Amino acid sequence: MPRKTDKRIRLIEAAKVLIHQQGFNLTTLADIAQEADVPLGNVYYYFKTKEAIGIAVIEKRAAEWSERLASWSEISDPLARLMTLVKYSLEHLEVTARFGCPIGGLCQELGKQGGALSDLAAKLLHDILQWSEEQFRALGLEDKAPGLSLNLISSVQGMFLLTHTFKDPKLAQRQCEELKAWLEMLANRKVQMPATVHTSVREEELVD
């Protein structure tokens, strides 16, 4: 006999998919119920409002990312940790090209209206930024770590935006190669300036 929590899990997973595909504002509880194959009346047993299920979705994504970052932190080399983050951005590119980044898109949409949901979504990116900053510090780049982390994550998010805008997964593949080369140069202390989205590192950025 299915447990009560099974329906709740199905509703959250369905909401994750639909919110990514069509946005939070356009997704209704009826849509979520249909996607999860749960009677609409049952939805209100688990979630009284759409905001409540939105919070559950964000918390689910936060838990997934917390587990992912913890796993990457087990890698001994901080450069390899950052490389893993960049390589991960290449997963599910066809979905990204069609619907954009599930976190970045949610932050953009909710950021326009503000409130608790917006703050909760923003924390997702904040946690990734903080983790990235810790890896740059581990590379011995303490003073520059905040700026380098911001540049890396903004480059990845910009890459997702352009990939979605132009429906071109190859754009992300090219930019990831640029970012990996930039990280290699940083680790070898050969570059001063951060890379920018879809722009190669220039010769004048190299130092002796």
Secondary structure as the mmCIF struct_conf table of DSSP 4:
data_model
#
loop_
_struct_conf.conf_type_id
_struct_conf.id
_struct_conf.beg_label_comp_id
_struct_conf.beg_label_asym_id
_struct_conf.beg_label_seq_id
_struct_conf.end_label_comp_id
_struct_conf.end_label_asym_id
_struct_conf.end_label_seq_id
HELX_RH_AL_P HELX_RH_AL_P1 LYS A 4 GLN A 22
TURN_TY1_P TURN_TY1_P1 PHE A 24 LEU A 26
HELX_RH_AL_P HELX_RH_AL_P2 LEU A 29 ALA A 36
TURN_TY1_P TURN_TY1_P2 ASP A 37 ASP A 37
HELX_RH_AL_P HELX_RH_AL_P3 LEU A 40 TYR A 46
BEND BEND1 LYS A 48 THR A 49
HELX_RH_AL_P HELX_RH_AL_P4 LYS A 50 SER A 73
TURN_TY1_P TURN_TY1_P3 GLU A 74 GLU A 74
BEND BEND2 ILE A 75 SER A 76
HELX_RH_AL_P HELX_RH_AL_P5 PRO A 78 TYR A 88
TURN_TY1_P TURN_TY1_P4 SER A 89 HIS A 92
HELX_RH_AL_P HELX_RH_AL_P6 LEU A 93 PHE A 99
HELX_RH_AL_P HELX_RH_AL_P7 PRO A 102 GLY A 111
TURN_TY1_P TURN_TY1_P5 LYS A 112 GLN A 113
BEND BEND3 GLY A 115 GLY A 115
HELX_RH_AL_P HELX_RH_AL_P8 ALA A 116 ALA A 138
TURN_TY1_P TURN_TY1_P6 LEU A 139 GLY A 140
TURN_TY1_P TURN_TY1_P7 GLU A 142 LYS A 144
HELX_RH_AL_P HELX_RH_AL_P9 ALA A 145 PHE A 166
TURN_TY1_P TURN_TY1_P8 LYS A 167 LYS A 167
HELX_RH_AL_P HELX_RH_AL_P10 PRO A 169 ALA A 187
TURN_TY1_P TURN_TY1_P9 ASN A 188 ARG A 189
STRN STRN1 VAL A 191 VAL A 191
BEND BEND4 MET A 193 MET A 193
HELX_LH_PP_P HELX_LH_PP_P1 PRO A 194 ALA A 195
STRN STRN2 THR A 196 THR A 196
TURN_TY1_P TURN_TY1_P10 VAL A 197 HIS A 198
STRN STRN3 THR A 199 THR A 199
HELX_LH_PP_P HELX_LH_PP_P2 SER A 200 ARG A 202
HELX_RH_3T_P HELX_RH_3T_P1 GLU A 203 GLU A 205
STRN STRN4 LEU A 206 LEU A 206
#
